């Protein structure tokens, strides 16, 4: 896995530059939170990572099985509810799939590496 490097890019704002290998993107906060809204928030980026991982995992699994998955759409929202970060997901599977295949793909989405990372034990160590 490539290193992720993040740095503040404004003296007083909240905009950050995110580098992953040769890829560069931004994270920020909306103006009403003190940012300049030049990119998604860190929480939105987490949801994007989860959704992308699920869609990729589903494509790989369906391809390996020879299933007719034409598209996988992942719609995610999240909020803190009584101190717990609750992510709500709507998964839409398109293609000529039977109910058993659809059920299995829902199970597989729950096993993507990002979901396993954020729902399992996580330790952050300073180096």
Secondary structure, DSSP 8 states (H G I E B T S, - for coil): ---EEEEE-SSSS--EEEEETTEEEEE---GGGTS--SSB-HHHHHHHHHHHHHHHHHHHHHHHHT--EEEEEEEEEEEEETTEEEEEEEEEEEES--HHHHHHHHHHHTTSHHHHHHHS-------
